[in-house]
Amino acid sequence: MTTTPPIHIGVMGAHSTGKTMLLKRIEMELRGHGIPVARTGGLGKRAALVPLPKMQRHTAASTEWVIAQGIADEIAAARPGPDPIQVVLADRAAWDALAYFHAAQEWREEHPNRLERERLRLLASTRGPKYDLLLATVLDPALPVEHKHDYDARYRTLVDRYTHALLAEDEIPHQRVTSDPGSQARAVERALQICLNEAAL
């Protein structure tokens, strides 16, 4: 007996640009249509428990861990069984960690090791064909960040720049999502359309 592999939807972008809330909206819409969904996430908090460096201290080792753990989480979420998951929502697609790593290196004014960067890029790219829809949030510096988050504004801007540069350089199909409610609504609608079309086949 063969089963249809689940649809994979990934999101990436700088911190506090609405990635998690966007996936929550998509999840609610899908569940409202009776579509079984699994959502991955929490990679940053779990990396800190290892412990591994994050944000401006992000290293090649922590990048590799985040990419590999994210892939493992997505595979585990697509579990077979009597009630198979039809959609996997990945909070931080594979390239996300790369953007944070490149931004951290520039923030620390470090010269990149070309072979290490290429190896990590190759690792992330192995996941590329799995995403049926990739959403990339766009930083809006005008929007306030919660006071509990002591973010470095320059690093956050670098992450945003590398997020979109990586996608452009590798010509990775994706949909940009800004803070505009219309842009977010279109992203939710696109995800729903893909999932409903697949469910109808």
Disulfide bonds with the S-S distance in Angstrom:
none
